[in-house]
Each structure stands twice: as structure tokens, then as C-alpha cells.
Amino acid sequence: MTGTSLADHYRRYALVIHLESAAVRVPHAYLRYPLAHRPEDLDQARQLDLLLGDLWQGHPNYVKLPGTADIEDKLAAAMSLMTGL
């Protein structure tokens, strides 16, 4: 649609951090609207997560952080990856 190749998209980013949705591993912790800003139900969230992983896994610096009930732990791990660049 944009005329940009996947390789072009990959070159735009030094690091791709995939914060796996809680819907995948800890569905009881997955919140959606109005409790959170996610409109997707569990099945939709899992499917989107799978599609995003499939798309970005070819990036040379792709890291997937597993979904957890504690978003603070996941964000700390992401910050550590970014500061290590």
C-alpha cells in the first residue's frame, strides 16, 4: 500500500521490542475497555499478537518479552534493552 518493502521497514528500527499481550499467557490479567485502552477481546488480542510477532520476527534485533500479569516488570525489561543499545 505504501510501496515500502518489509526490509525498508526493518531498516527504520535499530531494535524491535514485542511486548506480548497478557491475553496470550495470563488471560486473567488482560484488561480491555473501559478498564484499559484496548478494545480487543481475548481472541482478537491473541490473534493480533501472533500477527505482529510473525511480521517482526525477521528483524535482526527483534526481542519478544513474554506477557505477564506485572506490566512494570515487562516495562523494566524493555527499558533495559533500550539502554543497552
C-alpha positions, 0 to 999 in steps of 0.5 A: 500500500505504501510501496515500502518493502518489509526490509525498508521497514526493518531498516527504520528500527535499530531494535524491535521490542514485542511486548506480548499481550497478557491475553496470550499467557495470563488471560486473567490479567488482560484488561480491555475497555473501559478498564484499559485502552484496548478494545480487543477481546481475548481472541482478537488480542491473541490473534493480533499478537501472533500477527505482529510477532510473525511480521517482526520476527525477521528483524535482526534485533527483534526481542519478544518479552513474554506477557505477564500479569506485572506490566512494570516488570515487562516495562523494566525489561524493555527499558533495559534493552533500550539502554543497552543499545 
